Amino acid sequence: MTPEDQDPHAPLAAVSASADVLRHPEAGEHLLTTVERERAARFRHASGRVDFTAAHILVRLCAARLLGVPVTGLTLAQNCPDCGKGDHGRPYLPDHPDVQVSLSHTRGVVAAAAGYQPVGVDVELTDRSGALLDVAGRVLSPAELRQVEAHPEPGKAFLRLWVRKESLIKLGRAGLDTLATVDLSALPLDVPADRPLRSRHQDLHLLDWADARLGAVVSVVSTTEPRVVVLTPPAG
């Protein structure tokens, strides 16, 4: 499917280097709410503050593109269904309750998604695959674990499953304590280097891709087929 064939109202997702987001002409900490600025200030290291800020700006850029409105008019909030506090939990747009948003950040890289349907996104650095592999036995189904163990690059295979499952958590279809009951072993693990991979799990559409320049893998999941957009071209 070409970009011209895609539904312009379909969920959209973007991934970028944190530094590139902050260089975007519409970016700036003025977009953040007081709560977001306070949260950013709690990070002990400057890199953590940068990644947090970039993710919260990128998700606004995604929502602005989806809605066709200036990013300056968008307010992002969060809510935790467990404790009721507004300084963490699932993000949402108070002034646009019909739009769903999701964000993710890791060291130097951020991802975000927005749609009129439920959507979840996750990004991880490829060099984390070895460390994350230690939790495979707790978060993979037996079939997935066999799949990973048989793969020529187990760490790479696990990382792909991990970002998919993290996206499902952000979508609201899984929890950290139930990940092993979600079996995605029927989905392909190897994503082409030159294009995103689209697949289905039950009623969900998954879109997976790898960004060699950023050294990251990304997964976005929604009830409608998502699309990838470029919001922050890399610095020349």
BELTASUL-V331307 format. One line per field, one symbol per residue. ss: DSSP state (A for helix, B for strand, O for the rest). psi: psi as a letter, one per 40 degrees, with the letter a starting at -180 (. if undefined). burial: b if it has 24 or more other ideal C-beta (glycine too) atoms within 12 Angstrom, else e. A space follows every 50 residues. Layout:
ss: ???
psi: ???
burial: ???
This chain:
ss: OOAAAOOOOOOBBBBBBAAAAAOOOOOOAAAOOAAAAAAAAOOOOAAAAA AAAAAAAAAAAAAAAAAOOOAAAOOOBBBOOOOOOOOOOBBBOOOOOOOB BBBBBBOOBBBBBBBOOOBBBBBBBAAAAAAAAAAAAAAOOAAAAAAAAA OOOAAAAAAAAAAAAAAAAAAOOOOOOOAAAOOOOOOOOOOOOOOOBBBB BOOBBBBBBBBOOOOBBBBBBBOOOOBBOOOOOOOO
psi: hiddeiheeiiiiiiiiddddeehdeiieediidddddddeehdiddddd dddddddddddddddddfiideehhhiihhedeeieeiahiihdegeehi iiiiiaheiiiiiiieihiiiiiiideeddddddedddeiidddddddde idgddddddddddddddddddeeiideedeehhfeeiidhhideiihhii hbeihihiihhddefiiihiiieihiihihdgiih.
burial: eeeeeeeeebbbbbbbbbbbbbebeebeeebbbeebeebbeeeeeeeebb bbbbbbbbbbbbbbbbbeeebeebbbbbeeeeeeeeeeebbbbeebeebb bbbbbbbbbbbbbbbbbbbbbbbbbbebbeebbeebeebbbeebbebbee beebbbbbbbbbbbbbbbbbbebbeeeebbebbbbebebebeeeebbbbe beebbbbbbbbeebebbbbbbbbbbbbbbebbeeee
